Amino acid sequence: MGAQCCDIPRGSRVIHSVADADFADCYRVIDPEPDSSALETYLAFVADTPGWMNALMALRNRIVQFVGLKHLGAMAARDADRAASDYKMGDRVGIFSLLHADRNEVVMQDNDHHLRVLVSVFKHNVDGHPMISVSTVVHIHNRLGQAYMAVVGPVHKLIVPRMLGQVAKSARA
């Protein structure tokens, strides 16, 4: 089964941010490693970032420098020897800063002058099956954020399900 579009799970910490959000979505797949923590799952997920995604991030970083947005780096930019338990709140985890981490959920953010992005990786059960739900919630701060999301929003809706589908596919292999 590939990634499915779904509602943000009620138990997720980001659900409270949806009411006034400008963009929100969620995709889920069967959890191939239900014994791993949410942060361990996220770290494994970004470690397998496909080359095409890294190329898109590199292109994004080159383009946005002309409008004053920050260079985010790469999705998988992290110390491979660093254990999930070594991360502390506020640490960078790839392109995001860590806001919350417990066994079942990790919440990260990127906050810039044009928008605030929250990402949750939430491990839970659906109909008795272990699942991973990845939720994205965006609050736009200004016109630059609107323009940015006009481009990034549709691309995001293609990338996230495809990357989650690869997680599910590699788990079956």
N, C-alpha and C positions, 0 to 999 in steps of 0.2 A: 504494500500500500504506500503510495506517495503522500506528500504533504497535503493536508486538507485545510481549507480556510474554515475558521471557526470563531466563535465569540471568545473574548478574553475570559479565561476562567474566573469564576467568582472568588476563589481563594487567593488570586494573585494580588500582590501589593500595588500593581499599576492600575488596577480596575478603578480606583478612586480618582485617577488622573484623566479618565476618558471623558467625563461629562463636559469639560470645557476644552477638549483637545480639538485641534484642527485636522488631525489625521490619526487614525488608529486602525491596526489590523492585528490578526493573530492567525498563525498556522500551527498545525500539530502533526506529529508523526508518532508511531509506536516507538517507545524508548528501547533502544538496543542494549543499554547498560543501566537497568533500573537500580542497581546497587551503587552507582556513582552519584556523587553530589551534583547539584545543579551547576556549580562552578566548574567541577571536573568535566561535566558534559559540555559546557560552553567552551572550555579550553580545548577539548578534543575536537569539537565542531570547527572552531576557527583554525586549528592546526591543519585541518584538511581543506582549507580554503582553496578552491580551484584557481588555476592560473588566470583564467579569464576574469575572475572576480578581483584578483590583485591588480590586473591590468586596468580594470575599470576604476579602482580606487586610485591608482597612480594618475590616470587621466583626470579624475575628479580633483585630485590635489594640485595638479598643474593648472587647471582651468580656474579654480576658485581663488588662487593667489591674486588674480587680476581684479577681484572685487573685494579683497580684504578679508576673506575667510581663512581660518586656520588650516594648516596642513595636518591631517589626521593620522597620517602614516598608513600602515597596512593592517588589514583585518587580523592577520596572524602574528603581528609584531609583538613578540613576548619572549621571555627567557624560557627556553624549552626545559631547563633543569629546575625551574621554580615550581614547586608543588602548589596546588590550589589552596592548601592550608596556610601558605606563606603570604597570601594576599590580604591586605588590610583595607578598610574602608578608605576611599579616596585614591587608592592606587589605580594606575592606568592598566587596563586589560585590553590590549590591542588598541582599538580606536575609542574606547569608552573608559569612563572612570567608574569605579566600583562604589555603589551606594548601599547595597544590602546583599548579604549572602547567608543563607542557611542551607540546610540539607536539601530542601525542596525547591528553593527559588534563589536566583541571583538577579539583581536589578542593577543595571548600569545606565549611565547617562553621558551625553555630550551636551554641554550648555555653551552656546555662543551667542553673540549679540543678535543673530538673525532667527535662531530657533533653539528649542530645547527638545532633545530626543531621549526618551526612556525606552530601554529594552529589557524585557524580562524573559528569562528561561525558567519555566515552571514545570516541575515534575509532579505528575498526579495520575490518578487512575480514572479511566473512562470505561464504563461497562466492564469493569474487572481487568482492563488492559493497561499496563503502564504506558504513559504517554509523556511526550515533551511538547509543551506549547511555547512558542516564541512569539511574544507580543511586542509591538512597537507602538509607542504613543508619542505624537509630536505636537508641540505647542509653538506656533509661529509668532515671532515678536514684531516683524515689520515686513515691508514690501520685498526686501531682499529674501527673506524667508519664504514668502509666497512664491517668488520666482524660482527659488531653489527647489521647493517642493513640487512645483509644476513639472520640473524635469525629473527629479529624483523619485517622487511618489510612484509614477507608473513603472519605473525601472525596479524600484524596491519590490513591487508586487510580482515581478517576474523572478527576481534574484532569490528572495527568501524561500519561497516554496521549492525552487530548484535546488538550493543548497540543502534544505531539510530533506528533500527527496534523495539526495546523494547520501546523506547520513543513513537513511532507512535502507537504501540499496547496498551500501557497504556493510551494513550489519547483517544482511542476508547472505552476502558473499562468503 
